[in-house]
Amino acid sequence: MVRVPSSRIEACNDSPVRADGDFVLYWMIAFRRTRWNFSLQRALEWARELRKPLVVMEALRAGYPWASDRPHRFVLDGMADNARRLQRSPILYYSYVEASLGAGRGLLATLAGHACVVITDDYPAFFLPRMIAAAARQLPVRLEKVDSNGLLPLRAPDRAFETAYAFRRYLQKTLPAHLLEGPSPNPTRGARLPRLEALPADVTGRWPDASPALLANELDIAQLPIDHSLAPAETPGGARAAARVLRDFLDERLSSYAEERNHPDLDVSSGLSPYLHFGHISSHQAFTELTAREDWDADRLAPEATGKRSGWWGMSESAEAWLDQLVTWRELGFNMCVRRPDYDQYGSLPEWARTTLAEHANDLRPHIYSLAELEAGRTHDRLWNAAQTQLVREGRLHNYLRMLWGKKILEWSATAEEALASMIELNNKYALDGRDPNSYSGILWCLGRYDRPWGPQRPIFGKIRYMSSQNTARKVRVAEYLEKYAP
């Protein structure tokens, strides 16, 4: 097995590796999968080198922002998959679900006290960077974070890119070298490690393993201390569901993606964003399966980096259109989160955007809606209400309508700062793919991120790109969408 590239590994503290520890610990927090996972691969490297058992600990806390039945159930589905996949391996899989607020406090430190080294996932958004930093200060052994986010290592670029064009051009120059450094599709296959039969009693006595019935959705989660007003989405979580969604997309919708992806009635999107967000599938897996369908190899890459959206990969038009979303736009968002700690703040917008919005801050707003009115989809705009209904009902929003959704919130809010706060609240509460670098890219794009000034200037928007429901309904097909979500 090829070793994990050093560009994807970062030591988080100066604590030593303890060869006399009982096991290597993989603290799974973002890449919640057993395949195509550099973090798991790195943990296996340490276990082989030290000749120690490997423990995979996947925990689900209760006190994270926007905790509700919806994301909880999606994560639990994935935990059930991981338990099944590791059951016959020499790896001990330990799942912990926090039953009361703060009950999991001290778990990681206790486990680390028995460990040789701890490996975790390098994810640059939400509360995870703060959690890793806090753990690094407390753990008595070496803590490494490993990047398995995208095709390009997170820290390969030395700056935050301001446009998709600039980032795409950078990708076209640098990505070919990294395409040969993908993770192992199935790193646990044939793993020969000593097996740890049980965790220490000081762990299991205080923090018992999650019930198999809870993971399998046979036990109600109503007793967990989370928001129960938001029901789980119909979309199931987990690596098995993710693989099925990818296969169905490649078989049934990819061929028409380039021409039809903007039409809500046709809904030819991949549907992978929740699975990418929760780490149930890897972009490396999606890329590899796409290239197999395209009968593609790296020799077909264009020799020059032009920054253009199509023509560089040497694939079909639809494949290149999808790769621009999966690779360029997705990893552009990760780039912002790594290089700008304020990635989710109003101050991270381009100066021109903040200037034009300030110049129009006092413009008359014909409609102003409260957060509660927006959340309930009670506006005068039928298409917008339909989009909000889809978000609340299904935990997803059609990609093209997500742009309109955000633009109208800007138009209907007293200030641009209030609009940003409303978009973040609604998206992160309801969307399965909320709280993700890609989500923040989409939200702040509505306010000018990654865009350019547009003319002529308009009230409220100034030079920010404008969108209207009327123009949207003329450009894309929404009749069936409206009938389904706003009858």
C-alpha positions as CSV (number, residue, x, y, z in Angstrom):
1,M,0.0,0.0,0.0
2,V,1.3,3.5,-0.9
3,R,2.0,5.6,2.1
4,V,0.0,8.7,2.9
5,P,1.7,11.7,1.4
6,S,3.4,13.9,3.9
7,S,1.6,17.0,2.5
8,R,-1.6,15.6,4.1
9,I,-0.2,15.0,7.6
10,E,0.3,17.6,10.2
11,A,1.4,17.1,13.8
12,C,-0.9,19.1,16.2
13,N,1.3,18.9,19.3
14,D,4.8,18.1,20.6
15,S,3.8,15.1,22.7
16,P,5.7,11.9,22.0
17,V,4.6,8.7,20.3
18,R,4.4,6.1,23.1
19,A,5.6,2.7,21.9
20,D,4.4,1.2,25.2
21,G,0.8,2.2,24.6
22,D,-1.9,-0.4,24.2
23,F,-3.2,0.6,20.8
24,V,-3.2,3.2,18.0
25,L,-6.4,5.4,18.1
26,Y,-8.1,6.8,15.1
27,W,-10.5,9.6,16.3
28,M,-12.9,9.7,13.4
29,I,-14.7,13.1,13.3
30,A,-15.1,14.1,9.6
31,F,-14.2,11.3,7.2
32,R,-16.8,9.0,8.5
33,R,-16.0,6.1,6.2
34,T,-13.7,3.0,6.0
35,R,-12.7,3.4,2.4
36,W,-10.8,6.0,0.4
37,N,-9.7,7.6,3.7
38,F,-6.2,8.9,4.2
39,S,-6.8,9.2,8.0
40,L,-7.6,5.5,8.4
41,Q,-4.8,4.7,6.1
42,R,-2.4,6.7,8.3
43,A,-3.7,5.0,11.5
44,L,-3.0,1.6,9.9
45,E,0.5,2.7,9.0
46,W,1.2,3.5,12.7
47,A,-0.4,0.3,13.9
48,R,1.8,-1.8,11.6
49,E,4.9,0.1,12.5
50,L,4.3,-0.2,16.2
51,R,2.8,-3.7,15.9
52,K,-0.2,-2.6,17.9
53,P,-4.0,-3.0,17.6
54,L,-6.0,-0.3,16.0
55,V,-9.1,1.3,17.6
56,V,-11.5,3.5,15.5
57,M,-13.5,5.7,17.8
58,E,-16.5,7.5,16.1
59,A,-18.4,9.7,18.5
60,L,-21.5,11.8,18.1
61,R,-21.9,14.6,20.6
62,A,-25.2,16.3,21.5
63,G,-24.1,19.9,22.0
64,Y,-23.0,21.0,18.6
65,P,-24.7,24.0,16.9
66,W,-28.0,23.1,15.1
67,A,-28.1,19.6,16.6
68,S,-31.4,18.0,15.7
69,D,-32.8,14.6,14.6
70,R,-32.0,15.5,11.0
71,P,-28.2,15.5,11.1
72,H,-28.1,13.1,14.0
73,R,-29.9,10.3,12.1
74,F,-27.8,10.8,9.0
75,V,-24.6,10.4,11.1
76,L,-26.0,7.4,12.9
77,D,-26.8,5.7,9.6
78,G,-23.1,6.1,8.7
79,M,-22.0,4.7,12.1
80,A,-24.1,1.6,11.5
81,D,-22.3,1.1,8.1
82,N,-18.9,1.5,9.7
83,A,-19.7,-1.0,12.4
84,R,-20.8,-3.5,9.8
85,R,-17.7,-3.0,7.6
86,L,-15.2,-3.3,10.5
87,Q,-16.9,-6.2,12.2
88,R,-14.9,-8.9,10.6
89,S,-11.6,-7.0,10.5
90,P,-8.9,-7.0,13.2
91,I,-9.8,-3.3,14.0
92,L,-11.9,-2.6,17.0
93,Y,-14.7,-0.1,16.1
94,Y,-16.0,1.9,19.1
95,S,-19.1,4.1,18.6
96,Y,-20.2,6.5,21.3
97,V,-23.4,8.6,21.3
98,E,-23.6,11.3,23.9
99,A,-26.8,10.7,25.9
100,S,-26.7,13.9,28.0
101,L,-25.0,17.2,27.4
102,G,-21.4,17.0,28.3
103,A,-21.5,13.3,29.1
104,G,-18.6,12.6,26.6
105,R,-16.3,15.1,28.3
106,G,-13.0,13.3,29.2
107,L,-13.6,10.4,26.8
108,L,-10.9,11.3,24.3
109,A,-8.3,12.1,27.0
110,T,-9.0,8.8,28.8
111,L,-8.6,6.8,25.6
112,A,-5.5,8.7,24.6
113,G,-4.0,7.8,28.0
114,H,-3.9,4.2,26.8
115,A,-2.8,5.0,23.2
116,C,0.5,5.1,21.4
117,V,-0.6,7.9,19.0
118,V,-3.9,9.5,18.0
119,I,-4.9,10.2,14.4
120,T,-7.8,12.5,13.5
121,D,-9.4,14.2,10.5
122,D,-8.2,17.6,9.2
123,Y,-11.4,19.4,8.5
124,P,-11.2,23.2,8.2
125,A,-14.8,24.3,9.1
126,F,-17.5,24.4,11.7
127,F,-16.4,23.6,15.3
128,L,-13.9,20.9,14.3
129,P,-10.7,23.1,14.1
130,R,-11.3,24.4,17.6
131,M,-12.0,21.0,19.0
132,I,-8.8,19.6,17.5
133,A,-6.8,22.5,18.8
134,A,-8.2,22.0,22.3
135,A,-7.5,18.2,22.2
136,A,-3.9,18.9,21.1
137,R,-3.2,20.9,24.2
138,Q,-4.6,18.2,26.5
139,L,-3.5,14.9,25.0
140,P,-0.4,13.2,26.5
141,V,0.5,11.5,23.2
142,R,1.2,12.7,19.6
143,L,-1.9,13.9,17.8
144,E,-1.8,14.0,14.0
145,K,-4.5,15.4,11.8
146,V,-4.8,14.0,8.2
147,D,-6.3,15.7,5.2
148,S,-8.7,13.5,3.2
149,N,-10.9,16.3,2.0
150,G,-10.3,16.6,-1.8
151,L,-8.0,15.8,-4.7
152,L,-5.8,18.7,-3.8
153,P,-4.1,18.8,-0.4
154,L,-5.7,21.5,1.7
155,R,-2.4,23.4,2.3
156,A,-0.9,23.1,-1.1
157,P,-2.0,26.7,-2.0
158,D,-0.3,29.4,0.1
159,R,-3.2,31.9,-0.2
160,A,-6.9,32.2,-0.4
161,F,-8.2,32.6,-4.0
162,E,-10.7,35.3,-4.8
163,T,-12.2,33.9,-8.0
164,A,-13.0,30.4,-9.3
165,Y,-11.1,31.3,-12.5
166,A,-7.8,31.9,-10.5
167,F,-8.3,28.8,-8.4
168,R,-9.1,26.7,-11.5
169,R,-6.0,27.9,-13.2
170,Y,-3.9,27.0,-10.1
171,L,-5.6,23.6,-10.1
172,Q,-4.8,22.9,-13.7
173,K,-1.1,23.7,-13.0
174,T,-0.7,21.7,-9.8
175,L,-3.3,19.0,-9.6
176,P,-1.8,16.5,-12.1
177,A,1.0,15.6,-9.7
178,H,-1.5,14.9,-6.9
179,L,-3.8,12.7,-9.0
180,L,-1.3,9.8,-8.6
181,E,-1.4,10.2,-4.8
182,G,-5.0,9.0,-4.0
183,P,-5.9,7.0,-0.9
184,S,-6.3,3.3,-0.9
185,P,-9.8,2.2,-2.0
186,N,-10.0,-0.3,0.8
187,P,-7.2,0.1,3.3
188,T,-8.4,-2.5,5.8
189,R,-8.4,-5.3,3.2
190,G,-5.9,-7.9,4.3
191,A,-4.9,-5.9,7.4
192,R,-2.8,-8.0,9.7
193,L,-2.8,-6.5,13.1
194,P,-3.1,-7.8,16.6
195,R,-6.7,-7.4,17.7
196,L,-7.8,-5.7,20.9
197,E,-10.7,-7.7,22.3
198,A,-12.1,-4.9,24.5
199,L,-11.5,-1.4,25.5
200,P,-10.2,-0.7,29.0
201,A,-12.8,-0.8,31.8
202,D,-12.2,2.8,32.7
203,V,-13.6,3.7,29.2
204,T,-16.5,1.3,28.8
205,G,-17.7,1.7,32.3
206,R,-18.3,5.4,32.0
207,W,-18.8,5.7,28.2
208,P,-20.6,2.6,27.0
209,D,-20.6,1.6,23.3
210,A,-23.6,2.9,21.3
211,S,-26.5,0.4,21.1
212,P,-26.7,-1.5,17.8
213,A,-30.4,-0.8,17.9
214,L,-29.8,3.0,18.0
215,L,-27.4,2.8,15.1
216,A,-29.8,0.7,13.1
217,N,-32.8,3.1,13.6
218,E,-34.6,0.5,15.7
219,L,-34.4,2.7,18.8
220,D,-36.1,6.1,19.1
221,I,-33.6,9.0,19.5
222,A,-36.3,11.1,21.3
223,Q,-34.4,10.7,24.6
224,L,-31.2,12.4,23.2
225,P,-30.7,16.0,24.2
226,I,-31.1,17.5,20.7
227,D,-33.8,19.4,18.8
228,H,-36.6,17.0,18.1
229,S,-38.8,19.5,16.2
230,L,-36.8,18.8,13.0
231,A,-37.5,15.3,11.7
232,P,-34.9,13.3,9.8
233,A,-34.8,13.7,6.1
234,E,-35.9,10.9,3.9
235,T,-32.4,10.7,2.5
236,P,-30.5,7.9,4.3
237,G,-27.0,8.4,5.5
238,G,-23.9,6.2,5.3
239,A,-21.3,4.9,2.9
240,R,-23.6,2.3,1.3
241,A,-26.3,4.9,0.5
242,A,-23.6,7.3,-0.8
243,A,-22.2,4.6,-3.2
244,R,-25.7,3.9,-4.5
245,V,-26.4,7.6,-5.1
246,L,-23.1,8.0,-7.0
247,R,-23.8,4.9,-9.1
248,D,-27.3,6.1,-9.9
249,F,-26.1,9.5,-10.9
250,L,-23.4,8.1,-13.2
251,D,-25.8,5.7,-14.8
252,E,-28.9,7.8,-15.2
253,R,-28.2,11.6,-15.0
254,L,-24.6,12.4,-15.8
255,S,-25.1,12.3,-19.6
256,S,-27.6,15.2,-19.4
257,Y,-25.9,17.1,-16.6
258,A,-24.3,19.8,-18.7
259,E,-27.5,20.8,-20.4
260,E,-30.1,20.2,-17.7
261,R,-28.5,20.7,-14.3
262,N,-30.0,24.2,-13.9
263,H,-33.5,23.1,-14.4
264,P,-35.3,22.3,-11.1
265,D,-38.0,20.3,-12.9
266,L,-35.4,17.8,-14.2
267,D,-33.3,17.6,-11.1
268,V,-30.2,15.9,-12.6
269,S,-27.8,16.9,-9.8
270,S,-25.6,14.2,-8.3
271,G,-27.2,14.3,-4.8
272,L,-23.8,13.7,-3.2
273,S,-23.3,16.9,-1.2
274,P,-24.7,15.5,2.1
275,Y,-22.5,12.5,1.8
276,L,-19.4,14.5,0.9
277,H,-20.1,16.8,3.9
278,F,-20.4,14.1,6.5
279,G,-17.5,12.1,4.9
280,H,-19.6,9.1,3.9
281,I,-18.0,9.3,0.5
282,S,-14.7,10.6,-0.8
283,S,-14.2,12.9,-3.8
284,H,-11.4,10.5,-4.8
285,Q,-13.9,7.7,-5.1
286,A,-16.3,9.8,-7.1
287,F,-13.5,11.0,-9.4
288,T,-12.2,7.4,-9.9
289,E,-15.6,6.0,-10.7
290,L,-16.2,8.8,-13.2
291,T,-12.9,8.3,-14.9
292,A,-13.7,4.6,-15.3
293,R,-17.0,5.5,-17.0
294,E,-15.1,7.9,-19.3
295,D,-12.3,5.5,-20.0
296,W,-10.0,8.3,-19.1
297,D,-6.3,8.6,-18.1
298,A,-4.1,11.5,-17.2
299,D,-2.6,11.6,-20.7
300,R,-5.8,13.3,-21.9
301,L,-5.2,16.4,-19.7
302,A,-4.6,19.6,-21.7
303,P,-1.0,20.7,-21.6
304,E,-1.8,24.3,-20.7
305,A,-3.6,25.8,-17.7
306,T,-6.1,28.2,-19.1
307,G,-8.5,28.4,-16.2
308,K,-11.4,27.6,-18.5
309,R,-14.3,25.5,-17.2
310,S,-14.2,23.0,-20.0
311,G,-11.6,21.3,-22.2
312,W,-8.8,20.8,-19.7
313,W,-9.8,17.3,-18.4
314,G,-10.3,15.8,-21.8
315,M,-13.6,14.3,-20.8
316,S,-17.2,14.6,-22.0
317,E,-19.0,17.9,-21.7
318,S,-21.1,16.7,-18.8
319,A,-18.2,15.0,-17.0
320,E,-16.2,18.3,-17.1
321,A,-19.2,20.3,-16.0
322,W,-19.7,18.0,-12.9
323,L,-15.9,18.0,-12.1
324,D,-16.0,21.8,-12.1
325,Q,-18.5,21.5,-9.2
326,L,-16.9,18.5,-7.4
327,V,-13.3,19.8,-7.7
328,T,-13.1,23.5,-8.5
329,W,-16.0,25.0,-6.6
330,R,-15.9,22.5,-3.7
331,E,-12.2,22.8,-3.1
332,L,-12.3,26.5,-3.6
333,G,-14.5,26.7,-0.5
334,F,-12.1,24.5,1.5
335,N,-9.3,26.8,0.4
336,M,-11.1,29.8,1.9
337,C,-11.7,28.0,5.2
338,V,-8.1,27.0,5.6
339,R,-6.7,30.5,4.7
340,R,-9.4,32.7,6.3
341,P,-10.5,31.9,9.9
342,D,-13.3,34.5,9.3
343,Y,-14.6,32.5,6.3
344,D,-18.1,32.7,7.6
345,Q,-18.0,36.4,8.6
346,Y,-19.3,39.5,6.7
347,G,-15.8,41.0,6.9
348,S,-14.4,38.2,4.7
349,L,-16.3,39.5,1.6
350,P,-14.3,41.4,-1.0
351,E,-13.8,45.1,-0.3
352,W,-15.8,46.1,-3.4
353,A,-18.8,44.1,-2.3
354,R,-18.8,45.6,1.2
355,T,-18.3,49.0,-0.2
356,T,-21.3,48.8,-2.6
357,L,-23.5,47.2,0.0
358,A,-22.7,50.0,2.4
359,E,-23.5,52.6,-0.2
360,H,-26.9,51.1,-0.6
361,A,-27.6,50.3,3.0
362,N,-30.3,52.9,3.3
363,D,-32.1,52.1,0.1
364,L,-35.8,51.5,0.5
365,R,-36.8,47.8,0.8
366,P,-40.3,47.2,-0.6
367,H,-40.5,44.0,1.4
368,I,-38.8,43.1,4.7
369,Y,-39.4,39.7,6.2
370,S,-38.4,38.5,9.7
371,L,-36.4,35.3,10.1
372,A,-39.5,33.5,11.3
373,E,-41.4,34.6,8.1
374,L,-38.6,33.4,6.0
375,E,-38.3,30.1,7.8
376,A,-42.0,29.4,7.3
377,G,-41.9,30.4,3.6
378,R,-44.4,33.2,4.1
379,T,-43.3,35.7,1.5
380,H,-45.1,37.2,-1.5
381,D,-42.8,35.2,-3.9
382,R,-44.1,31.7,-4.8
383,L,-40.9,30.4,-6.3
384,W,-38.9,31.5,-3.3
385,N,-41.4,29.9,-0.9
386,A,-41.1,26.7,-2.9
387,A,-37.4,26.6,-2.5
388,Q,-37.7,27.2,1.2
389,T,-40.3,24.5,1.5
390,Q,-37.9,22.0,-0.2
391,L,-35.1,23.0,2.2
392,V,-37.3,22.5,5.3
393,R,-39.0,19.3,4.0
394,E,-36.1,17.5,2.4
395,G,-32.9,19.0,3.8
396,R,-31.7,20.1,0.4
397,L,-32.1,22.9,-2.1
398,H,-31.8,22.8,-5.9
399,N,-28.4,24.2,-6.7
400,Y,-29.6,26.9,-9.1
401,L,-32.5,28.0,-6.8
402,R,-30.0,28.2,-3.9
403,M,-28.6,31.3,-5.6
404,L,-32.0,32.9,-6.0
405,W,-32.9,31.9,-2.5
406,G,-29.9,33.9,-1.1
407,K,-30.3,36.9,-3.4
408,K,-33.9,37.4,-2.3
409,I,-33.0,37.2,1.4
410,L,-30.5,40.0,0.8
411,E,-33.3,42.0,-0.9
412,W,-35.8,41.4,1.9
413,S,-33.5,42.0,4.9
414,A,-32.9,45.3,6.7
415,T,-29.2,45.0,6.3
416,A,-26.7,42.8,4.4
417,E,-25.3,41.6,7.7
418,E,-28.8,40.5,8.8
419,A,-29.2,38.7,5.4
420,L,-26.0,36.8,6.0
421,A,-27.1,35.8,9.5
422,S,-30.5,34.6,8.2
423,M,-28.9,32.6,5.3
424,I,-26.5,30.8,7.7
425,E,-29.2,30.1,10.2
426,L,-31.7,28.6,7.7
427,N,-29.1,26.7,5.7
428,N,-27.2,25.2,8.7
429,K,-30.4,24.3,10.5
430,Y,-32.2,22.6,7.7
431,A,-29.7,21.5,5.0
432,L,-28.0,18.2,5.3
433,D,-25.0,19.7,3.6
434,G,-25.1,22.8,5.8
435,R,-22.1,23.8,8.0
436,D,-19.8,22.9,5.1
437,P,-17.2,25.0,3.3
438,N,-19.2,24.6,0.1
439,S,-22.3,25.9,1.9
440,Y,-20.5,29.0,3.0
441,S,-19.2,29.5,-0.5
442,G,-22.7,29.5,-1.9
443,I,-24.1,31.8,0.8
444,L,-21.4,34.4,0.6
445,W,-21.4,34.2,-3.2
446,C,-24.9,35.8,-3.0
447,L,-23.1,38.8,-1.4
448,G,-20.2,39.0,-3.8
449,R,-17.6,36.4,-2.8
450,Y,-15.8,34.9,-5.9
451,D,-17.8,37.3,-8.1
452,R,-17.1,40.7,-9.8
453,P,-18.9,44.0,-9.8
454,W,-21.9,44.1,-12.1
455,G,-23.6,47.0,-13.8
456,P,-25.8,48.9,-13.9
457,Q,-26.1,49.5,-10.2
458,R,-29.5,48.5,-8.6
459,P,-31.2,49.6,-5.4
460,I,-30.2,47.5,-2.4
461,F,-27.7,45.4,-4.5
462,G,-25.5,48.1,-5.8
463,K,-22.9,46.3,-7.9
464,I,-23.8,42.8,-6.5
465,R,-25.1,40.4,-9.2
466,Y,-28.9,40.6,-9.2
467,M,-31.4,37.7,-9.7
468,S,-35.2,37.8,-9.8
469,S,-37.8,35.0,-9.6
470,Q,-39.4,36.2,-12.8
471,N,-36.2,36.0,-14.8
472,T,-35.4,32.6,-13.2
473,A,-38.8,31.2,-14.1
474,R,-38.2,32.3,-17.7
475,K,-34.7,30.8,-17.9
476,V,-35.2,27.5,-16.3
477,R,-38.1,25.0,-16.0
478,V,-39.9,25.3,-12.7
479,A,-43.6,24.4,-13.4
480,E,-43.4,20.9,-11.9
481,Y,-41.1,22.2,-9.1
482,L,-43.8,24.8,-8.2
483,E,-46.5,22.2,-8.2
484,K,-44.6,20.0,-5.9
485,Y,-43.4,22.5,-3.4
486,A,-45.8,25.4,-3.7
487,P,-49.1,24.1,-5.0
